[in-house]
C-alpha cells in the first residue's frame, strides 16, 4: 500500500458507512440527546472546568480532522470514575472516564482513544446497534452496559433509554473500523498515531496482571473487544506511514500532563 493511503481509506470509511443504517440521522440525534441526559443524570460527572475544557478542545480538534462534523451535536465530557473506560452514544456525545485520562501516559494515547470513539459515531456503529435493538424489541440499558453503576434490576430499568436502549457492545469488526478511523483522524490532527497501539498494550498488560487494575478495566473490556490482533493491525497500519511525516507529529504536551496532575490531586 502506498504510504499514507490508509488516511484516505480510513476517512472514506466514515463516508461509506453513513447511508447503511435504517435509523435516520434525526432519530439518531434525538435518541442521542435523551441517552446523554440519562447518562449525565446517573453517572458522576467531573464538572472540573479545566479538565472539561481540555477534553472538549481536544475532542473538537479531532472532529474537525475527521473531515466534517456531519449531523452530530458533538459534546465531550469527563466521568468522575476511576474506571478506565470511554464510550460514545449516538449523536456525538463522547464520555471519557477520569481513570482513563490518568492511565494514559501521553497526549497521543488519549487522542487515540477519542479518535476511536469519534470513529464509532461517524461510522454510525451506535445507530446500527439501535436498529438491532429495535428489531429485537429490547436491549441493554446503556449505562449498565458501559459502566458498573447498576446494582439492581430497579436501577437497570430506571436508566433504560426510551424503554429500550441499543446494544452497546461493539463487534470486533466495529472495533477494527474504529481503529482505522482513529489512526486517520489523529494523523490529520497532527498527533502521532503510536499512542493507539501503545495504550492498547498497556491495558492488555494490566489485564494480565489482574488485581485492582483488572477490576477498573472491566467496563472497557466488556464493551471494547481487545486482542493482540488489533495491536498488530494498528502497528502494521502505522508502519505504512512516511517516517519523516511521523517525526513531525505531536506525541505529548505539557497541557495534557498538567491535566493529569490536576486529576491526581482531585478527590
ABEGO torsion letter per residue (X at the ends): XBBGAAAAAAAAAAAAAAAABABBAAAAAAAAAAAAAAAAAABBBAGBAAAAAAAAAAAAAAAAAAGBAEABBBBBBBBBBABBBBBBBBGGBBBBBAAAAAABABAAAAAAAAAAAAAAAAAGAAAAAAAAAAAAGEEBBAAAAABAABABAAAAAAABBGGBBBBABBBAAAAAAAAAAAAAAAAAAGBBAAAAAAAAAAAAAAAAAEEAAAAAAAAAAAABBBBAAAAAAAAAAAAABBAAAAAABBABBAAAAAAAAAAAABX
